[in-house]
Amino acid sequence: MKDKSTQLIHHGYQAPAGFAAPAPAVHKASTVFFNSCRELRERDWLDKQAYTYGLHGTPTSFELEARIAALEGAKHALLLPSGLAAIALVNQALLRQGDRVLLPDNVYGPSRAMARHELQAWGIGHAFYDPMAPEQLALTPDVTLVWLEAAGSVTLEFPDLPALIQRIRAQAPQALIALDNTWGAGLAFDAFALGVDVTIHALTKYPSGGGDVLMGSVACRDAKLYERLALCHSRLGLGVGMNDCELVLRNLPSLPLRYAAQDQAARRIAQWAQAQPWAVEVLHPALPTSPSHKAWSALCTQAAGLVGIRLPEDTTRETVEAWVDGLRLFRIGWSWGGPISLAVPYHLDALRSLPSSPKGWMVRLAIGLESADDLIDDLTRSAASVFAGR
Ligand SMILES: *Cc1c(COP(=O)(O)O)cnc(C)c1O
């Protein structure tokens, strides 16, 4: 080996196996070496004891998969480039032409769009149900998948999950139950103990915690179901970057502390909002006045840091936007779970499919890690100039 170019590539250094430190190493690879052709031939990528190709994972992503499976109370987890991609994987792996999927009317918006466009185009039907009326849930024999979300997106209704699950099992034993567990984050309640088959989690939110990573996970307990999901995951060529895995691994240890802090701050802000004459309804399941309070408190003592504030139906867009534009600490933006508080106005008339849904304008607040007093001052100051006289 005389040539520098060869020496620069085939160097002899090997990281010591005994190196121990708080952070797991970041192993990046597209190519993974085998010691012989026989080893290459015999290696099975589904076997988590060995490595085959970067897309199927490295020690870094295997580590994150294992930790997410533990967080979710599952046995197996797969990582995807976004929370939405995790929803897509569940739909694509488990639904076939002629099947029907049921979605709660307060489902994550892009999931609704996926059902209306992609699933529809593949000959997969869908229908929306009222998650707050489990007694009305009616499953036809073509239903093979039912999505649950607790609390629901934007309007934060917390459904009676045991009642919904019991009704689904009684009416359609063939149907699988999937839960979007992003709000509960694996902390607020134990989804698998309730009997769901599969969960997805937008790791983009709490597990990332920084507002700087997009990632999703799919988790389950059943080995057969895992194989169906993992095979589809692999055939579709879905993978994640190891630097992103590193960021999530780094922030996982502080997840329970951040969740609890944002929960406490959000409850203070929800109570403040309830005292405002211009707020017609404050959407937060921990409020004793919330229609969700009973179902939430039966399962949870914690809630995510989200609060909805519904405004009178005659409120104009100009007024809502002036209030949100006037905020200084709250930034305007999607997502949640990061250090900076966020606000987004929503017009409810366009958001839901069922006639019973609420109308008018609301603002969704995602509470960050700032002091709750400072956030309340910010909300109060902007509201004083906009809602004067209400
Ligand atoms: C954000 C979110 C998702 C999607 O996550 P992305 O990583 O942004 O694609 C899915 N479900 C819920 C409930 C979410 O809040």
The ligand as a Tripos MOL2 file, in Angstrom:
@<TRIPOS>MOLECULE
LIG
   15    15     1     0     0
SMALL
NO_CHARGES

@<TRIPOS>ATOM
      1 C1        -47.6290   16.6000   13.5340 C.3       1 LIG1
      2 C2        -48.5330   15.4460   13.5710 C.ar      1 LIG1
      3 C3        -48.4040   14.4060   12.6560 C.ar      1 LIG1
      4 C4        -47.4240   14.4350   11.5150 C.3       1 LIG1
      5 O1        -46.0990   14.6080   11.8690 O.3       1 LIG1
      6 P1        -45.0510   15.2000   10.8120 P.3       1 LIG1
      7 O2        -43.7490   14.6860   11.2930 O.co2     1 LIG1
      8 O3        -45.1800   16.6880   10.8880 O.co2     1 LIG1
      9 O4        -45.4160   14.6580    9.4730 O.co2     1 LIG1
     10 C5        -49.2590   13.3310   12.7620 C.ar      1 LIG1
     11 N1        -50.1940   13.2770   13.7080 N.ar      1 LIG1
     12 C6        -50.3550   14.2640   14.6130 C.ar      1 LIG1
     13 C7        -51.4310   14.1490   15.6430 C.3       1 LIG1
     14 C8        -49.5320   15.3830   14.5680 C.ar      1 LIG1
     15 O5        -49.7190   16.3640   15.4540 O.3       1 LIG1
@<TRIPOS>BOND
     1     1     2 1
     2     2     3 ar
     3     2    14 ar
     4     3     4 1
     5     3    10 ar
     6     4     5 1
     7     5     6 1
     8     6     7 2
     9     6     8 1
    10     6     9 1
    11    10    11 ar
    12    11    12 ar
    13    12    13 1
    14    12    14 ar
    15    14    15 1
@<TRIPOS>SUBSTRUCTURE
     1 LIG1         1 GROUP 0 **** ****
